[in-house]
């Protein structure tokens, strides 16, 4: 059971549903004038939404054992924006 659990955890996929496009991102970040929000928005405009969703999902996969919450997701978004 341990090996199976480890294998499944290593191969789990995370996906996002809903309408996520540059306009939706702008709407979410409109009132946030933080450095992190500006970096993230700039990077999304340059590289697109698909890259963001793939990278963040992959990074969140590593956090499954600890749990994923708003703070862990925010940390990954900041990290992506700074990269």
Buried (B, 14 or more C-beta within 10 A) or exposed (E): EEEEEEEEEEEEEBEEEEEBEEEEBEEEBEEEEEEBBEBBBEBBEEEEBEEBBEBBBEBBBEBEEEEBEEEBBEBBBBBBBEE
